[in-house]
């Protein structure tokens, strides 16, 4: 299996793996250099680590490895499921996704169910229904899937009654 090809993909993949191997702490620390007055906004963006951006986005984001390992969860995703980000890292794909097939790699399943409504297991055992985006990493051999989620539980519950 080959890894990501572009420097951006390699950096993101390495950051995700490093975050997972860290002491179990899902807190993301910004590592960019101190800003300089002469630095352009584009240079500032180029230095901003991907994990910092993913954590700060107020949309639930989850990164999963092929074997179902949760590599990254931002606070918004953890909150949606009633967990802390650290607790989500301790879970695996099968513990989070309620009705998705168990006989394929987690990355393949995420790709196959992109833009569909999936059922996720909340900490209290209830189902959270959410639309899952396409993976941000789109090559067929990417070993990681990164998806965003839109919680539709309340809206779908109201529509059903």
N, C-alpha and C positions, 0 to 999 in steps of 0.2 A: 504494500500500500504506500503510495507516495503522499507526501505532506503538501501543504499549501505552497503555491508557486510564487506569488507576488510578495514583495517585502511587507506590504501591509497585512496580507493574510498570514504570513509566517509570524509576524510580530503579534498579531491577535491570537493566533494559535498558541504561541509560546507563553503569552500573558495568561491565557485561560488555563493552560497546563500548570503554570507556576502558581496561579491562584488556588487551584485544586490541591496542589501538593503542599501548599503553605500550611501552617499549623491548624488548619480547619477554620481559620478566621476568614470570613467572606468580606470583610471590610476592605475597600479598595482605597489605596493611598495614591495620591497624585505625586508623580515622580518627575515632572518636568522642571526644567531649570527656572530660576526666578526670571520674571519678565524684564525686558529692557525697554526703555522708552523708545528706542529706535526700531524695535521689533514690530513687524507688520501683523495685522490680525491673522493673516494666512499662516505666518510662521508660528504664531501662538497655537492655532488649530493643529498644525502639523506635529507639534510637540505634545499635545494632549493625549495621554494614553487611552487606548480604546476602552479598557475596563472602567476608567473614570467616567467616560461618556456614557457607557452602558448603565452604570450605577445611577447616574444623575438623571437619566431620562425618566420622566414620570409615567412610563408605560411599562407594564410587566414584561420582563425579558428573561429568557432562560437559554442556557447553552448546554447541550447534551453531547456526550461522546458516543461512538458507535456501540459500545458495550452497555449503554444505559446510564453511565456515570454522569451525575450532574456536575458540570464543570463550573457553572456560574449561575447565580440567581440574583437579580437586583432586588432591592427592598420592595419595590412595587409588586413584583411577582410573589415574593414571600408573604406580603400583606394580603394579597388576593387569596392565598391558601391558608391564612391564619398562622403562619410560621415566621420564625426569624430567618434571615438569609443563611445563617450558619446551620439551622435545622434542615433547610432545603438541601444543602450540600450533603447531608448525611443520608438523604433519600436516594432512590434510584428511579429510573424511568417508569418501571412497572408500578411503583408505589404512588406515583403522581398521576399517570394517565390511566383512567379507569377502563375504557373499552377498546383500546387500540391493540392490534395484533402483537403477540409475544414471540412469534417465530421469525421475525426479521430484525435487522439491526435497528437500533433506536433512531439513528440518523435517517435511514430509509423510510421508516414509519412517519417521521416528522415531515419529510419531503412529500410523501404520498398523501398526507392529510393537510397539506398547506391550504390556507384560505377556507378551511372547513371548521365547523363547530365541534370542539372536542370536550369531553368530560374529564375534569380534573378532580382529584380527591382533596377536600378541605381537611384540615387537622381534626375537625369535629366529626368527620366521616360523611358529611354532606357532599353533594356534587356541585362543582362550580362549572358552569357551561361558558366556554370562551371560544372566540374565533382565533385560530392560530395562523399567523402570517407564514409566508414563504420564508425559508431560511435566508439569512443575510449572506451566508456562504453558499454559493449556488453551483459550484463545480460538482460533478458526479462523484469524484473521489475525495471530497473534503471529509475528514474524519470527525468533524464537529458540525452540529446544526445549531444555529442561533435564531430563535423565533421570538416574536412579540405576540402578546395576547391582548384581546379586548374582552373584558368580562361582560357577558350578556345574560348572566343568571337572572337578575331581577327583571330585565325587559322580557326575556323569554317566559318567565314564570307568569308575568302579568298577561302576556299575549295568550297563554294557554288557558287562562280563566276568564 
